[in-house]
Each structure stands twice: as C-alpha cells, then as structure tokens.
C-alpha cells in the first residue's frame, strides 16, 4: 500500500486550508484592457458543434452562444432564449428568443438558426447524438419562437443547452456547406452572436478575440477590449506564467496540484473551485472487464472494493482536492447522488475471505492470481500503482500497463484485451448524459470510446436508467437513480473512487471570471480588469 510521507501529508493537510474562493465581485465594472488566458492544448476547432475537446469547450462560447446559461446549482438562466415553458407531458418545450440579436456579419439571429443548430447537434455532436435522440423536430412559428418537439420526454434536455455544449450557429453560414459541418471554415474563423469577435488564430501559439461593439448585452458589454488565449502544454510554464503575471487566468486544474498551495499564498493570486459544476470533471473509477475469468466473479469484485482505501487515493494522488466517490454517480451531482447509500468499507480481512469464498486460494508464493491494469498517463497511473500495492496484500498481483490515449481506447473498447482499468471520465450535469453510457447494457458498443467497457448486463440497472431517462417528475426520477446506484454497489462492475475538484487559478485583477456553472467556459461578457 502507498505510504503517506511527511511531505504528502503536509500537502494534503494544506490543501484543506486554502483560502475561500473568490466568486463574483462587487467592484464597479471597468471598460478596457486585455485578458490573457492559458489553455493546455491548441483547440482542434473554435466551435463545439461537433467536438467535446476540452480546449474547444473553453474558447467556443466567447463567440458562439447558447440558448441558456446555468447558475452554480444548474438552474437555467437566459442567454439567447429569454423565456421557456414545457408542456405537462414533457413532449414540447417552447423558447422565446432574444430580439435584436445580430450575427457578427450583420444578419439577424432567428429561430431558424436554433432549429438548424439543434438538429445538427443531434447528428454530429459526440454527446448530442444521445442528448437530442428524442428530439423529432424544432418548429419555428415565428422568427423569435422555437418549439422543441420530442418523441419521448427528455427531462435532462433543459440542462443541455449551454453554449459550450450546444452552441447555436448561423444557419446561413453552415447550411451551404452541406452535411460535413466539421469541415466548415467557420470552425477556424467563427461568426457568432457572442460578446467577442474572432480576430486571429496563430497556429501553435495563440488565439485573439476582440470586443464586439454591437453585442446585445448593452453598450458597455463586454467590458474587455480583447481576449488572448495562449496554448501552453507545459504545466510548469503555466505555473510560472500565472506567478509572474504573464498569464491572467487558467482553468480546469491548469497547474500541478503540488503547486496550488504555493500559488495560493501569493498576494496577486486567487484560487477558485467553483465553476465546474456543468462539466463536473473529473470522476475517477476502476472498471472491470466482466468477460475476464476472475472479474466475472462478483465476490472477486467485491473483495477488491474492500481492499481499496479511498482516503489514501484522495490524499496521495489528489492532495485532498476532491471528495470520495461511493458509487457510480458523482457526489457533486447533489440532485442525483444517493448520500444514504451504504458504502463498501476498507476491510482487508473481508477482502481475503471473499477471495477464498470465490475459489481463488493463495499459492505457495502467497499469490492467488495475476492480472494487468491499464491506465493512461496522469492520475490514472498513480491510482493503478496504489492498486498494485494494495491488492498484493490480499494475494492479487497487478502489472500496471501505461498507454497513450489512442492505445488505451483501442485496447479497452475495440480489442477488449484488458483485465481492468483505472479511468477518468466526465459526468456532466445529469447522470443520463454522463453516467448511463458506462452501465447501460444497450451501450455495449465495441469500438466506441467511453461506452460500456465492462460489458455489464443488468436488467435491474437498465430498468432504473431507462425509467430515469424519461421520468419528468423530479422526485420519481431521483428514486430511479437511487435504485441504479444501489444496484451498481451490489454488482460492482466498477468502483467509484474520487470526484476531483477542478481548480481555476486567476490574477486578482480579473473580476467575474467565474459567475456560472460553466466557469471559464462561459462567454466572459461580464469579465473586467481592476485598474
């Protein structure tokens, strides 16, 4: 088992003592200035119509907006839609659209753009194909009304309409290019309705957005003159840039966790832990291949669950930036997580007994059997190393195999040549969107990344998930998700470990960078710089 060194204990303890995060400020807004933001990777496209790439998610909404924004509790707020209502049967949602909005090329924004965008997202967006699967059509009775007509209720749909996830694009820009929207030039030089206009993309170096003087938000918004996004793959360089003031802002845990405490002590730096409620990153878990001769046995999986001390993983791997995850749904999804669900306690004696009952006694060398655990680079490797140490104590010898993303995806989801893995995933704003894909028997889809890699087949879990996906009564929907969570903790096709806290690091002169659940992925219309 991993030992907590004095230094690790000190870092873990210090992480709990960070200053309170800085939320929306009360300063008088100030016009002007340039904000420099860092992202880890260069975005493949500047519009998230057909991608979920992290860097694209961060930059897209500055130019290309959505129907709604969301507060920290995931309640919808107006953006391009000003009002919305749903029919009692949940099959029709009517949006009243903001009037007087212009695309950056001067054309009017209308309901036709909404209809085109949502139907296109259903066809080409990696998550949109599931999110909008029940969307039959979008009616447009007038230029400022859009009515979503569903084949079945989709209670999660009203939560899916944020700019970074479901961008509203200009029909007149995209439709002439035909079906291959990913190849449309607008992805490299976008025209949107947002507070900033595209100015320049210096490949491999930076991206520049400039203030939209005709923004619908009012004559003073946006407050910033310019946003520069720098592509910085080196974590140490991002830390140094934030410390020196070369970088004003960076989100999605941009620096090593070991640097966060040091940076938080600097007088010019603020650490923000809110603003990731929408993407709800990252949820780490162990996933078993249920076709494996050992892991097909439920008692073996339960034994491994008892052999994991999640407190050690949280402290050593994540320096206590996060919470322990007992079950398949992130505790950060407070509306859906069943806090009353019994957890599987760390108990090595119980783990040993279960492995004996499963028919796998220790050999003369103390080993019951040998397996390989696959992991990508990063925290997953550290988790796998902990698993190797911990499981050896109960007679299971683990070989850790580290791979790049492409090799990992091919091995787990295409070749299915794995025993078990250490995996990080995004749970998003609703379990139907972010969690169901890993456990629904109908989502066992060899070759499709981040589907049901375990090949878990449970009629009880399927029934709970499918009922929750169409239930419009919130209380009943929570009951269905509770049934699902309890079934997973009985069957143990996977083991939830930690929901990592995502961190934004900012210079204190940046005001209002995090005021909604999208955090730095929002449109920045309200961001300004202190003088």
N, C-alpha and C positions, 0 to 999 in steps of 0.2 A: 504494500500500500504506500502511496505517496506520503512522505513525512512533511509536516509543516515546519519549515525552517524559521528561525527567528525573523529573518528579513521578510519572508512571506507572511508571517503572522502580523508583522508591523504594517505591511502594506494593506493587508486585508482589514485590519482594525482601522487604519487611517481612512480607508475608503468609506467607512461608515460615518466618518466625521467631516465629510465635505460640507462646505457652506451651502446654505439653502440656494436652490436655483433661482436665476433671475427671470421672472416672467415678464408679461407686458409692462412697460414702464409708463410713468405718468409725466415724463418730460414733454414740453411743448414741441411739436414736430418742427423740424428744421429742413428747409429745402436745400438740395445741392449735395455734391460730393460723390465719390466713387467708392463702392464696396468691392473688396477683393475676397473671393471665396475660393476654397480649395476643394476639389473632389479627387478621389483616389484614381479613377480610371477616366480616360477620354470617352465620352459617350459615343455609342455607335450611330445614334441619331438624336436630334434635338426635339423630337415629338414622340410621345409614348403611345402612339396609335397602335403599334404592332410590336412593342417590346416592353419588358419589365426590367431592363438593365438599370442597375442602381444609379449610375451617373446620369442616365437619361431622365430617370424619375426626378432627380434633384433639379435639373435645369429646365425641364419642359414647361412647367406651369408659369414661369415668368413671362412667357409669350403666349402660350396656348392654354386657355382657361377651361373650367368645367362648369357643370350646372350648379354644383353645390360645394361648399367648404364644410368643415366639421370642427366643433369645439373639442376640448380635451376629453369630454365624456362621449364623443362621437355623435352628438346631436347635430343634425344638418343645419347649415346656415346658408343664406342666399349668396350666389355668385352670379352666373348668367341667368339663373332662374330666381325669381323674386317670391313666388308663391308655389305651393304644391298641395295636392289633395289626392287621396286614394279612395277608390270605391270600397264598399263594405265587403265585397267578395275578394278583394285584393287583386283583381284582374285588370284594373285600369288606374293609371297614375297620371294626373293632369298637371302640367307645369305651365305657369305663366312666365314668360321670358322678359328679360330686361329690355326696355325700349331705348332707342337712340344709340345702340352699340354699333360701332363700325369695325370692320376688319382693318388691318393695318394698310391695306391697299385702297381703302376708302369705300368698299362695298358694304352694304347693310348686313348685319347679322340677323338671321331669321330662323324660324322653326325648321325650315328645310335643311339647314346646317345640322341641327340637332338630330333629325331623322337619319340623315346620311351618316353622321358620326356613330350613333349607337348601333345601327345595323352593320356598319363596317367593323366596329369593335367586336361584335358578335362573331364575325367571320375571321378576323385576323389577329386579335389580341390573345396572347397566351392564356390569360385568365378570363378574358371577355367571352371566350367560347363557352365557358361554364356559367359565368355571371349572367350573361344575357341569353342563355339557352331557352328560357321560357318566353322571350320577347318575340312576339309574332310580327308586329309592325309598329310604326310610330305614325299616328295620324297628325296632320297639320291643318286644322280647320281655318287658321289664320296665321299671319307671319309671327305672331307673338304667343302662340299656344301650341304645345306639343303634348300629345296624349300617348303614353306607352300602353300598348295592348298586349296582355300576356295570355298564354295558353293555360298556364297554371300559376298560382300565387308564387311569388318570389320575395319573401319578407326581408331578405338581405339586400335587395336591389337598391333601395333608397339610400343605403350606406355605401354604394359603389360608385358614386357619381362625382368624385373629386377629380380635379384637373390632372394630377399626376397619374391617376389610374384610368380614367375615362375622359380623355381630352375631347373637347368639341372643336372640330376642324372645319375649315371653309369648304363647302361642297364644290364651289366653283373652281377651287384650286385642285382638288383631288379627283373629282369625277372624270374629267377629260383624260386622265392617265390610265383609266381602266382598273382592272382587278388588282394589279400589283402595286398596292399603295405603299409598301415598304420602300420601293424604288423611286417614289415621287421626290422631285428635287426639294419640295417643301421640308423634308426631313433634315436638310442641310442648311436651309436658309428660311426659317419658318415665318409665315404670316399668320398672326393670331389676333385675339381681341385684348390681350393682356396689357399690363402696365409698362412692359418693356418691349422694344422692337429689336429684332436681330440686326447686328451691325457687322460682326466679323467672326470667323472661325479660323484661327491659325492652327492647322492640324498639328497635333502632337504637343501643342504649347498652351493655348488659351482660347477662350470664347468671350466675346464682348456683346452685351446688350445695352441699348441706350433708352433713355426715357421716352415714353410715348406721350407726346403733348396733348393728344386727343383722347386720352383714356376716360372711360365712362365714370370712373370713380370720383371725378371732380377736378377742378383746375389745379389744385395743389398736389394731387397724387399722380404718379408715385413721387415720393419725396427725393429719392436718389436720382442723380443725373445718369449714372452708369453702374452696371454690374460687370465685373470681370471675373470669369471663372477659370482658374488655373488647374491644369491636370498635373497632379503630383502623386506619383506612385510610391514614393519613398516616405514611410511613416515618420522617420526621424526628421526629414526635411519639412514635413508638415508641422511637427512639434516646434522646430526652430523658427519656422515662418510665423507661427502664432505667437511665440515668445518675443520675437523681435518687432512684430507689428507689420511684417511684410504681408501676412495673411490676416484678414479681419474675422473670418468666420469659416468653420468647417463642421459638418455634421456627420451623423451615422458612425459614431465612435472613430474619429479620424486619427487618433494617436494611440500608441500602446497604452494599455491600462496602467502600466507601471509609471507612465508619465503624467497621468491625470492629476494625481495628488500634488506633484511638484508644480504643475502649471496652475492649479487652483490657488496656490499660495502667492502667486504673482499679483500685484495690485491692479494690473490692467486686464486681467483675465477673469471671465465668468464661465462657470460650468453649468450647463442646462441639461436636465434629464427628462424633461417633458418634450412633447412634440413628435414622438414616435408612436403614438397610440394608433395611428391609422395603419402604417405598415406593420407595426407590432413585431419588430425584429428584436432579437433572433431567438428562436426556440431550439434548444439542443436536446437530442434524444438518441437512444440506442434502438436500432431496428434489426429484428431477426429475420433471417431467411427461413420461413416455415417449411421449406422443402428440404432443409438440412436435416440429417438423421438425428442430430442432437436437439436442435432447436424446434423440431416438430413436437417435442415432448413438453407439455405445459409445465410440468414440475421443474424441468431444467430452466425454463424462462423465469419461473417464479423464484427459483433459487438464486439466479443471477440478480434479480431485483433486490433480494435480501442482502446480496453481497456488495451492494453499492452504497457508499456513504456520500450522499449528495452534498452534505455540508462541506466535505473536503473538496469536491469538484468546484463548488461555488467559491470557496475561499482561495484555493490554489490556482485554478485556471482563470477565474473571473474576478479575483480580488474583491469578492463580495459585491460587484456591480451587477446586481440582478436578484432574482428570487428563485427558490427551489420550486421545481415543477412536479407536482404529484398528479400525474395523469396526462392525457393527450392534449388537453386544452390549456393554453397559457393562463396562469393566474392573473395576468394583466387584462385579460378579457373578462372583466368583473361581471358583466351581464350574463355570461355563459358558464364561467368556471364554477364547478360544484365544490365549494370550500368544505362541505360536510363529508365529502367522500373520504373513507379511510385510506391512509397511505400505507405503503408496504415498508415496514421498518427495516433499518440496517440491523441484520442479525446473522452473523456468520454461522452460528450453531444451527439455526433453522435452514440456512442455505445448504450446509453439509447434509443434514437429514433429508432434505428434499432430493438431493442428488443421489443419495443412497436409495431412496424410495423409487427413483426413476430408473434404477438398474444400472448405474454407472459408478461402481466402486473404485476406490483408489487402487492403483497398481503398486508394485513394489517400490517404484520411484515416487509414489505419492500423487501421481497424475492420473486423473480419471479419463480425460480425452484432450485432444489438441484441436484448436480452431484458429482461424485468421480473422482479424478485424480490419476492415477497410476504412480509411479516413482521408479527407482532403487536408491540405495544409491549414494551419491555424489552430484554433481551439479544439477542433475535432481530433487532431493528433495528440494533444495533451490529454484529452478525455480518454482516448484509446490507450495511452501509456498508463493512465491511472487504472483502467480496466485490466490491463495486463498484470499489474501489481496486485490488485485486489482479488482477481479471480484465481490467481495462483494459490492464494491462501485456502481456497476451497477445492483445489485439485484440478483446476482447468488451466491449461497452458495456452496463452494467447500470443500469436505473432501479429504485430502491427504492420500493416501494409499501407504506406503513404503514396498517394497518387495525385496527379493534377486533375482538375475538374473534368476534362473530357474523358480521361481514362476511368475515373471513378464512375461517371454516369454510364459509360458503356459497360463496365463490369457489372454494376448493380442492376441496371434497368434493361439492358439489351442482352448481354451474355448470361446474366443471372448466375455468375460464377463467384459467389461470395457466401460467407457464413453469417456474419453480422457486421454492422457498420456503426460508425459514430457520425451523426448527421446534424447539420444546422439547417433550419428552414424558416420561412416567413409565414406567420399565422394570419396576418392581415387583420381585418376589422370584424370578421364573422367566421365561426367555425365551418359553415357551409362552403365558404370560399377558400379558407386557408388550411383547414384540418381534414375535412372529409376526404380529400383526394388521397390521403395516405392509408385510409382504413376501409373505404367502400369497396366491396368485392367487385363491383362493376367497373372499378377503376384499376383493376389489374391489367395493365396495358404494356406489355414488353416493348421496349424501345422508347417509351415516353418518360422523360426525366421527371422525378419527384411525383410519381404516381404511387400505387400500392406495391412498393417493392417487396414487402414481406410476403405477398400473396396471402393476405389474411382474408378468410372467408367466414363470415359470421352472420347468419340470418337475423339474429337479435340486434347486432350493431347496425346492419343495413336498415332494418326497420326503423330504428331510432333516428338514424341520419336522414333517411328519406322523409320521415314524418316531419322532422325539424325543418327540412328544406322548403316545405310548402305551408307550414303552420303559421297563420297570421296572428294568432293570439300569443302575445309575448310570454305569458306565464306557462302556457302549454308547451311553447317552444323550448323554454328553459328546462321543462321536465323531460322532454325528448333528449336534449343534450346531456342531461344528468344521467339518464339511462345508458346512453352511449359511453360516457366516461366510466361508469361503474363496470360496464361490460369489458372495456379495454383493461381496466385494472384487475379483472378476473382472468382474462385470457392472456394478457401480457404479450401481444405481438410486437410491442415496442415499449420502451421505458422512457418517460419524460424525465429530464434531468434538471435543466436550468433555463429560465427565461432571462436572457441577458438584458441589462439596462443599456439602452443606446444613449450616447452622450454627444452633446453639441458643445464645442469649445468656441468662445467668442471674445473678441476685444470688447471691453465695456463701453466703448464709444458707439457700438452698434445697438440700436434700440428697436424693439419689436421684431426681432428675427424669429421668435417662436411665440406665436399667439394662437395657433390652431393645432389640431392633431396631426397635420402634415409637416409641422416643423419647418426645416429649411427647404422642404419640397413645395412650399406654398408660393404664392405669386410675388411676395415682397412689396406689395402696393403700400403697406403701412410702415415699412422699414425706413429709418433715418439715422443719421450720424450725429452724435453730440459734437459740438464745436470744441 
